[in-house]
């Protein structure tokens, strides 16, 4: 495994969507980018291979063009070859300074044309520079450079040719300008198309990153809610039993031992549930080792509440629910009973399960009064219950009753299609 990681360390990660890895540019902070050759930390890579290929193409193509245009244009001398090389070498900086490069290559090409040298693939260098400038977002600079080159060519071919080499040259026909115009339009159109596609790729990457962040936030919220519900209920029971144990430690050691036994059992159960929640962090997407709790564990809640000194009366039977709704209903009842243990002076609570057409009504009542003690609570219990209900498309109401007690009423919709599965 280590050897495979070392071999693949230099390879860019595979992507399902978006542009290929070699298309991206490197900015001055050393982010991934387009261009060829090795990357220098903190600086943009110079595209040596592609520039060398363009240079070879321009030199060889111009050499053959000079043979075909012998006697019509000025013979290719060292100065002409130097202009070809200078125009191509500027492409090395087309990613760092696209505006300067597109104007520089256009100016060099104009000097080459004005000197009367043979027409050839020199304009490929201008096309590459224009392409890079448009893709980098400098469209107006690219258009102006190509427009100035075209205007300069018109001046040379139709007016200044009298005073420029080669001697005895005649004005170019206006029909020859149509291919030049088509070439300019094609270069600009292709560059704009690639630029638009690149912006679309960037938007898609941003949307995917935002969706991933949103899913991560929702998962963190779900885990935080689960941990709160598990720990709040368990620690409340442990807190009550610890108080009983301390109060009876001297007068009734046997009862104190029972309280300590309850604390041990409850803490072990809480650790198991916390471990189950945290396992989803260590192995995302893996199936849980134990099933999520549901209303079938309501008798356990009643027994745990009884160990904390709270008598719970259950009215009604729990219907078969989808896993998500079953877990939410269990956690809502658990949190409501935990709040009774923490904040109510009543030692009696009632849980009512009522199935209506398309919904399940959960009601948890206690007779009060409120004690004003928080028992170490975080105050997020009601908010967590509301989030669970809203996530399923349900509602929840919690507040004092007219007779002095407190009521939690949750209405959870029943998904009959999912339930039937």
N, C-alpha and C positions, 0 to 999 in steps of 0.2 A: 504493500500500500504506500509506504514512504517513497519507494522508487518511482511509482506511478505519479505521485504528487510532484516529485522533483522534475520528471520528464515533462509534465504538463504545466509547470509553473509559469513558463513564459507565454503560454497560449492564452489569447483572450477568451472569456467565457462565451459559451454558445448562447445565442439568442433565438427565441422563437419568433419575435416580431422586431420590426425596426431595421435600421440600415445596417449593412455589414460593418464589422469592426474597423476595417481599413478605411472606411469613408469618413470617420470622425477626424476632426482636426485637433492639434495640440495647441493649447494656448500658452501664455507665458508662465502659468503656474504649473505646467507639466501635466495637464489633464490629457486623457486619451485623445488622439487626433489623427487626421489624415496626413499624408506625406510619407515619404519613403525614407529608408535608412534608419539608423539607430537613433534613439532619443537621448538627448542630453538633459540631465535633471534640471528642471526649472526653465528650460528654453524650448522653443519649437524646433522640431526636427527639420532639417533641410532635405527637400525631396531630390536627392542625388540621382537615383535610378531613372525616374521619369524625366528629369531634366536632361540627363545624358542621352536618353532615347530620342527626345525631341531634337537635341543638338545633332545627333547622327542623321536623323531623318532630314533635317533642314540642310546640312552640308552636302549629303549625298544627292538629295533631290535637286538642290540648286546646281550642283556640278553637272548633272544630266540635263537640266533645263538650259544651262549655258551652252552646252553642245548643240541643243536643238535650236537655240536662238542666236547662233554665231552669225555675226555680221549685222544683226538687227539691234542688238543692245551692246553696251560697253562690256568689254571682256572682264571676267571676274579676276581681280587682282588681290594682293594681300589686304588692302584696305577694305575691299568688299567682303572678303572672308572674315576679317576682324569684326565688321558690322554684324555678320551672321552670328558669330560666336557671342558677341556682347548681348545681342537680343535674346539669345537662348539662355545665357548664364544668369540673366536677370530673373529667370523663372525660379531660381533657387530660393528667392525671398518672397515668392508670391503668396505664401501663407502668413508671413510676418507683416509684410507691407504691401498688401494687394493694390492699393491705390497708386503708390509710386511705381510699382512694377508694370501695371497696365499702361500708364502714361509713358513709362520709359521704353517699353517694347514698341508702342505705337510710334513714338518719336524716332526710334532707331530704324524702324521699317520705313518711315517717311524719308529719312535721310538716304536710305538704301535705294528707294525708288527714284528720288530726285537725282541721285548720282548716275542713273541710267543703267544700273546693273540688271542682269536677267531676272525676269519674274520666276518665282519658284515657291517652295513651301515655307518661305519665311513667315508668311501670315499665320501659319500654324502656331507659332510662338505667341503672336498677338491673340489668337483665339484662346489659347490655354490661359493666358493672363486675364483676358476678359471673363472667361468662365470662372476662374478663381475669385475675381473681384465681385461678380454678381452673387455667387454662392455665399461669399462672406458677408453679403449685405450691402456692398458698395455699388449698387446698380447704377446710380447716376454718374459716378466716376467712370465706370466701365463704358456706359453709353457715350459720355463726352469724349473719352479717349478714342473710341472707335469712330465716332462722328468726325473728330478732328482729323483722323487718319484718312477717312474717306474724302473729306473736304480738301485736304492737302493733295490727295491723289488727283482729284478733279482739276485743281489749279495746275499741277505739274503736267497732266496729260492734255489739257486743253488751252493752256495759256503760257506757262513758264517753260514749256518744252523748247521754245526758240532759243533760249539762253542756257539751257542745260544739256549735258551730254545724254545720248550720243549726238554727234554733229549730223545735221541733215534729217533729224527725226521729224516726223509729221504728227499732227494732232490725232489722238485716238478717236475712234468712232464712238458716238454716244451709245450705240448698241452694246458696246463692251461693258458699259457701266451697269447693265442689268444683272449680269452674273455677280458682279461685285456687291451690288445692293442685296441680292438674294443671299449671298454668303454672309453679309453683315446681319441680316434679319435672322438667318438660321442660327448663327452663333448666339445672338441675344436671346432668341426664343428657347433654345436648348438650355442655356444657362438659367433663365428664369424658371423653366420647368423643374430643373434640378433643385433650385433654391426653394421653390414652393414645396417640393417633395421633402426636402430636408427639414423645413419648418413643420411639416405634418408629422414627420418622425419625432421631432422634438416634442410636439404637443402630445403625441401618443405616449412617449416615455414619461412625460410629466403626469399625464392622467393615470398611467399604470402605477407610478410611484405614489401618487396621492391615494389611489384606491388601496394600495398595499398598506400605506400608513393608516388609512381609515380602518381597514380590517384588523391591523395590529392594535389600534386604540380600542376597538370593540372587544377584542379578545382580552386585553388587559382589564377592561371594565368588567367583563364577565367573570374573570378569575378573581378580581378584587371583591366582587359581589358575593361569589361563592365563599371566599375565605371569610368575609365578614359574617355571613350567615352561620357558617360552621363554628367559627370561634366565638361569636357573640353568644350563641345558645350554650355551647359547652362551658365557656368560662363563667356564664351566669350560674349554671348549675353547680359548678365547682366552687364558686364564691359562696353560694348559699350553704353548701355542705361543709365548706371550711369553717364558716361561722358557727354552724351547729356543732362541729367537732370541737372547736375551741371552747364553746359554752359548756359542753358536757364532758370535757376531758377529765375533770376531777370528780364530778358528781355521778356521772354515768359512763364509765369507760367503754362498756359494751356498745352503747349507742354511738359513742365517738368513733369506735372501730368501724361500725357500719357506715358512718359518714365518710371515713377515710377510704373504705372499700369502694364506695360509690365514686369518690373523686378519682381513684385509680382507674376504675372501669371507664368513666366518662372521658378522662384524659387520653386513655388508649384509643377509644373510639374517635375522639377528635383528631388525634395524630393520624389515624388511618384515613379519615376523610380529607385532611389537609394534604397528605401524601398523594391521594388520588387526584386532587386538584392540581398539585404541582407536577404530577407526571405528564400532564398535557403540555407543560413548558419544556420538559426534557425531550419528549417524543411527540412533536406536533402531528396530529392526524392519526396517531395510533389509537387503537381501541382501548377503553379503560379496562383495568383488571377486574373491577367490580361494577355492577350496574348502578346507575345514578339513583338516588333515593326518590321515592314517590309516595303517594298517599297510602300505599299498602304498608308503609312503615309508620302509619299514624299511631298504632298501639305502642310503639316504642317511644314516641313523643309523649304520649300520655303517661307511660311508666317513668320516663325521665323527669317530667314535670312533677309527678307524685313524689319522687325522691327529693325534689327541691321544696316540697311542702305545698304544692299546688295541685288541687283536685280538678281534673278535667273531665267534663261530660261531653260525649260525642253523640250527635244526633244526625242520623242519615248514613248512607253508605257511599263510598267513593266509586264513581263510575270508571270504566276503563278509559284512560286518557292517552294521548300521544306522549312520547317521552318528554318533550320540552314542556308541555303544559303540566304533566305530572310532577316534574321537578319544581316548576314554579309554584304550583299549589302547595307542595310539601314545604318549600322554603318560606312561603307566606305564612302558613300556619305555625311553622317553627319560630319565625321572627315575632309573630304576634304573641305566642305563649312566652317567649323570652322577655318581651316587653312587660307582660303581666308580672312575671317573676321579679323584674327589675324595679318597675315603677308603680305597681299597684299594691295597695294594702289588702286587697281581697285575696283569699286563698282558694278561690273557686272560679273556674272559667268554663265557658261553654263553646264548643265548636259545632257548627251546623253546616252540613253539606246538603245542598239542594240543587238538583239538576233540572234546569228549565230547557225549553226547546232551543237548542243551539248554544247553550251557555251553562256554566257551572258557577253557582253562587257559594262563596265561602264566607262564613260569618264567625268571628271570634269575639265573644263578649266577656267582660268581667264587671263586677259590681263596684269596684273602686273602694275607697277613694285613692287618688294618687298620693304617693309618699314623698315625691320630690327628690328621691335618691336616684342617681344615675348608674350606680354600681359599676362604674368604669366604662359605661357605654360611649360610643363615638357619635351618637346622634344621627347615624346614617341608615338606621333600620327602616324607617318609613320611606325614605327616598329609594332604598333598594327594593322594597316591596312594590313601590309604584313603577320603577323601571322594569321589573319582571312582568308586571301586568300589562304595561304599555307595549312592551316588546312582542306580546302575543295578541295585541289588538284589544285588550281588555281594559277595565277600569278598576280603581281602588279608592275607597273612601275610609278615612280614619279620623276619629274625633270623639269627644265626650258625648255620652248619651244624656237625654233630658233627665233621667232618674239618677244621675251621678256616676254612672259607670263609664266604660270606654268600649268602643266598638270598632272593629276592623272588618270592612265589607269589601270583598274582591269578587269581581265578575269576570270570568275567563271564558272566552269563546271556545266551543268544541268544534274541532275540525273533523267532520264526519268522514271525509275521504281518507285522511291520514289515520283516523281511528280504525276504519275498516281494514286497513292493511295489517 
